């Protein structure tokens, strides 16, 4: 299997809605899910093909479109945030990572050391040998009015709502995984219409993407081997070929179905999936998990997909395999993903056999803009002086008029207190 790294930089604020109960506030995810990447590339494909054949309608009959976006031959791994230097991606913090309630630098692993005086670390993290760097994408809350009519553009009385959005100029990185010949064809198609200077194209993602939100710049990098044991699991080449105990941590939400075909987040259902995929008996001895509702909009349908329940990214499970699990099967599962809708990036996970003895927090340095060195250029200096003169000429007479009016009204209202001369 091979992969294409995908770098996404948002040019405008973007909203990836989270399904929550607040009616007047739409909150956003802090990363770009694989299903959103898939939809963005599919929309760009349709746009380019229709530019050549505007009468084409039924894209599901297009073999290339079907293979890339519907058939599952390509997997779209979520784009997680990177820092200012482009390092990353940073993955959702595991739920077992906690910090002291009053001191975030004191870190604990409650999977092996349960405590009551801690809280989840949260955010996005990069973990290496017990060293943890945490970052969180920048967000902003924007106020909007509801309108009675888009034609009249009149605001509905009392109709207000808020959009939480990711601030512009942030970098996210994901992957597209598949066979090499499929990826070569994919890369050739999208790079043909890319900007020649940057090898990138502009797309739209998320809610209100046809207005002030959702514009992103997408860059596809060169094809390289996809090595899940290097990317998503610690190096097990020096260990036994059979594993009997390990920890499975989700990097993206996991959707699993019960025997009736409905999404249901139970440990029994998870055991059934693992036993089917790994062809061995599985036990879950411990679990730290949360659940969430997964709901997405399909523009072709003009409707939302059915809501499904999923285990949240960061959920961790202690797995026991009495007969041992074959690493080859585990590697295949890392490549394909666990559970349903895996080609949309759901069910990505990491595996570790042991945890570090202790964790230490590293500070993420925020790069500040460099102050220009040397004297101010003469052109800039003269422009600044001219602006000051214009400002004085326009503002000072107005201030004088305002002062005279204030003095007049003060004397009129309190003639015994304020004199005209004073």
N, C-alpha and C positions, 0 to 999 in steps of 0.2 A: 504494500500500500504506500501511496505517496500523498503529499499535502501541498497546498498553496497557502502560504501565510497571507492573510488579508488585513491590511491596516486601514482603519476608518477614522477619519478626523471630522468632527462635526463643525461645519461652517456656521450654522445657526443653532439656537437652542433646540434640543430634541426631547420628545416625550415618548417614553415606552411605558404605557399605562400598567399599573398594578391594580388588580381587582381587590378593592377594599370597600368598606361600608360607608365611608364619608360621601355624602351626596354632592357637596359643593366644592370638594377638593379632589383633583385628579393627581395622584402621586406617580412618580416615575421610577422605573428600575434604574439601577446604576450601571448597567452594562447593556449590550445589544444581544439579545437571544439569537440562537441559531435560526429559529423560525423567521425572525425579522430579516436576517441576512438572506435567507432563501427567498423571501418575498421581494426583497429589494432587487436581487439579481434577476428574478423572474420578470418583474416589471420592466427592468432595463432591456431584457431580451425581447419582450413584447413590443416595446417602444421602437427598438431598432428594426425588427422584422416588419412592423407596420409602416415604417418609413419607406420600405421597399415595396411592400404589398399592402396597401391600406384596406383592402377588402378581406384580408385574412381574419377569421374569427375563432376557429376551433383549434386552439393551441394544444389541447390534450391529444390531438391526432398527429402532432408534430413529434416524430420519434426522438429528436434531440431534446426538445423541451420536456418530453415525458421522462426521459432517462435522467436528466439533470435535476428536475424539480419535483417529479411525482413518483418515479419508480424507485428511488432510493439508491441509485448507483453512486451518488455523491452525498457526503455527509457534511453539514454546515455546523461547525463547532462554534459556540458563542464567542463574541468579541468582548473580552474583558479589558478593564482600564489599564493603561500604562502611565508611568510617571512623566514628569516634564522632560527627562532625558531620553525618553523612549524605551526605558527598561520595563520589562514585563512580558506577558501579561500578569497582573495580580489576580489571584483567584479568591472567591468568597471565603472568608475566614471559617475554619472548621468550628462546629458548635462546641467541641470539647475544649477549645481555647478560651479560657476565662482570665479576667484580670481582677485585681482587688477593687472594691467599690470606690475607694478614694484615691487609688494610685494605679494608673493604667500601665505602668512599667513593671508591676509585679504580676507575672504571668503564671498560670497554673493549667494543668491538663486534668480536667475533672473526670475524664474517662478512666484514669488510673488513680486519681486522688480526689475523690468527691469532697466538695466544700460547700458551706452555706453562706460564706461572706464574700462571694464573688459575683461578677456579672459577665455576660458574654462579651468578648473582645469586639466582634462585629467588624464591618468594613471589608476591605479586600487586603489580602496579605501575600507576601512572598516569603516562604519558609525554606531555610537551608541550614541543616545541622544545628537546629535549635535557635538560629538567629531569625528573628521575625521583623520584617519591615511592613508597616501598615500604611495604607493610603485610602482616601475616599474621594471620589469624583466631586467636582463642584456643582452645586445645585442652586436654583433660585425659584422663588415663588412669584408668579405673575398674576395680576388681578385682571378679570375680564367681566364684561356685561353680556347678559343674554339679550338677543335681539328678537323683536316681534316678527320682523320681516327682513330678509337679506336684501330686498330691493329698496325698502325705505330706510334701512339701517338705523331704525329707532331702537333704543334700549328698552327692554321690558322693565317695568317699574319693580324695583326690589330684586330683580333677577341678576344675581352676581354669582360668580364661581372663580376658582383659582386653579391655575395650572402650575404644578411643580415640574421644572425642566432641568436638563443637564446644560450647564453653561457652555458656550461655544469654545472652540479651539482646544478640545481635549482629544486624546488619542486612545483608540481601542484596537485590540488585535485579536483576531480569530483565525480559524483555519478551514479550508475546504479539503476534505479527504476523499480519495477514491483511487481507481486504477490510473496508471500513468497515461495511457492513451486518452482516457476521458478528460483528464486534467489538461493535457496538451491542447485538445480541441477547445476546451473551456477557456483556457488562457489566450489562445489565438483569437477567439471570437471577441472577448471583452477588451483585449489590448488593441484591437483594430480600430475601435472608436475612441480610444483613450487620448488624453492630451499628450502630444508628442514630447513636451518638455518634462512632464512629471510622471508619465505612464499611469495616469489616474483618470477617473471619470466622476461625474457628480451624480449622486442618487438622492432619493428621498426616503425617509423612514419615520415610523411612529405616527402619533396622532397629530391632526391639523397640519399635515405635511404639505398641503397645498397653500398654506398661508405663511405665517412668519416662522414656523417651526419645521424641523425635519431635514434640512439640507446637509448632506455629508459629502466628503471627498473620499473616494475609495481607491486604494492602490493594491494591485495584485503583484506579489513578488514571485521569484522563480520557484519552480517545482523542486522539491527536495524529499528524501525518504521520510516516511512517517514511522517513527520508532516509539511506540507507546511505552515500552519499558524504560525509555530514556525520558520521555515527556511526562508520563503520568504515574510512574511507579518507581520506587527506588531500585537501584541495580541489584537484581537477585541472581546474577550469573554465577556468583561465588557460593550461593546457598544450595541447599538440596533441591532436586528437580521436583520434589513434592512438598507443598506447603500444607501445614495442618492448622495453623493459626495466623490470622492477619486481620488488619483493620481496613475497612472499606469506607472511604470518605467521598461523598458526592461533590462534584464540581459544577453540576447543573441539575435542575429539577429532574426527578425520576417519576415517570408515569408507569404504573403497573395496573393490570386488570385482574379482577376476580374471575371465578369460573363462569359467571354470567355475562362477562364481557364489559363490565363497568369498572371505571377507575376506582380503586380502593386502596388506601395507604395502610396496610396491615403487614406485620412481620411475617405472617403465614404466607401471604402472597409473594413477598420478597423471597422467602425461602424457596417457593415453587419456581420462580424465575431462575434463581441461582442454581438450583438442582438440575433444571432443564438445560441450562447453558453450559454448566461445568460437568455435567454427567456424573455427579457424585452426591453423597449425602451431606447436607449442610445444617449447621446449628448456628443460631444467633444468640450469643451469651449476654450481650449488652448492647444498648442502643441509645444514642442521643439524637433525637430527630424532631423536626418541625414539619408542618404541612402547609401547603398553599394551594390556591385555585389558579389554574392555568386557563386563560381565555384569550383568543386572538381573533383578529378580523381578517376575513378573506375578501379582497377587493373584487375578485371575479364574481363571487357569490353575492356581493353587497350585503353581507351578513356575517355574524360571528360564528366561529366554530363552537360546538358544544363545550361547556365548561367541564374541566377535568381536575380531579384532585391529584396532588403530587407531593412527594417528599421534597423538602427544600434543599437547595444547594448548601453544603456545609454539614448536612446530617452525616453521622458516623455510626458504623455498625461493627461490633466485634464478632468476627466470623470464626467458627471452628469447623474443620473438615476432618472427621475421624480417619478416613482412608487416605487423606491427602489429596490435593488438587494438582492437576497437571499444569505446569507453567505455560505450555503451549496453548491450552484451552483458555487460560486466563489472559494471555496476550491477545488471542482472537477476540475475546469479549471486550478488552480494552480498545481494540480497533473498531469494533462494530458498535459499542455502547450497550447499555443494559436497559431492558424494558421497552416500552412502546415509543413510536415516533423518534427513534434514535437518529434517523437521517436529518432531523430538524435540530439536532444538538442536545436532545434530552438524554439523560442517563449516562453522562460522562462521569468518570470516577477515578480516584487514585487509590493505590494500595500501599500500605506500609506494614512491615512485620514487627517493628519495635518503634517506640517513641524516644526522643532524646531525654536524657535525665533531667535537664532543665532548659527553660526557654529564656532568651534575653531579647529585649526590645531594642532595635536599631532605629535611629532617627532618620526619617526621610528628609533630606536636604531640599529646600525649596529655592530654586534659583531665582534671584532677583535681577531685574534688568541692570546692565552695566551703565554707570554714569559716564557720559561722553567726556573724554579727556581733551585738554588743550583749551585755548580761548574760544569764545563764541564767534562764529563766522560773522563778518561785517554785514552780510546780507540779512542774516537773522536778527542781528542787533538793530539795524536800521528799521526793519519791519516792526520790531517790538516797540521801538520809540515812537514810530508813526501811529501804532495802535493806541498807545497811551495818550498821545495828543488828541486823537479822535475821541477817545473815551472821555477825556476832560472837557472837550468842547461840547459834547452832547449831554453829559451828565450834570456838570456843575450848574449851568443855568436852570435846569429842572430842579435841582436841590434848592437853589435860591428862591424859586417860585413857591416851592413847598414850604420853605421856612417862613416866607412872608405870610402865606395863607394861614399857617398854624398860629403865628403871632397875632394876626387879626382876630381869629376866633377865640383865642385865649383872653384878649382884652375885652371882647364883646361879652363873653360869658362871666368873667370875673374882673370887672373894671376896678374894683377896689383893691385887688390883690396884685394884678399885673398892670404896669404902666406901659404906655406906648413907647416911651423912651427906654424902658428896661427891657 
